[in-house]
């Protein structure tokens, strides 16, 4: 995403940072459900209900694996 440049001062849209925090929170919630044994299909259903966004069960598995790698590194 291109961020507009403002002469003579720093500028960074606050909505981008807020969105990133929300995305991180969602990823952590998905990982927590996965770790607690909630099926990937059920996690997918919950995300769709809460966020209105479709997430496949394979995406849930992939995300949990990525977060696990982040934690162990």
N, C-alpha and C positions, 0 to 999 in steps of 0.2 A: 504494500500500500504506500502510495506517495503521500508524504506529509508536506503541506504547504510551508514555504519558507517566509519568515517575517524578518524584514531588515532591522538590524539594530537590537534585536531581542530574541530570546529563546521562546519557542512555542511548540507545544505538543498537545494534541487534543486529549482531553481527559477521558472522553468516551472510549478511546482505544484501550487505555490502561484498565478502565472498569470492565470492559468486555473480556480482556485477558484474565482478570481476576475471576470473573464469572466462569469462564471456560475452565480454568484451573480447578475451581471448586466443583464443577460438574465432573471433571475427570477423576478427582479424588473421591467423590460420592460414588461414582461408577465402580472404581477400584475397591472401595470399602464394601459395597454390596457383593461384589464378586468374591472377595476374600472371605466374607461371612457365609458363603455357600449359596447365595441367590443365583439361580440359573441365568445363563446369559440371555435366554429368551425373555425371562421375567425382567431382568435389568433393562433390556431393550424396550419392553412394554412400559415400564415405569418412566423411563426417559421421555418416551413419546407423550405420555400423559402429562408430565410436569412441564416439558419444554416445547411440546408441539413439533418436535424434530424426530424424524425416523433414524434410529441407530440399529444396525443389524447386529445379530448375536456374534457374528464373526468380528465386527468392529469392536464390540465390547471385549472379546478375548484378546484382540490385538492391542487395545488400549491398556488392559490389565497387564499384559506382558511388557509393554513399553514402560509403564510406571514401575513395575517390579525391577526392571533393568536400571531405571533412574535411582531407585532406592538402594540397590545393591552396589552401585558404582560410587 
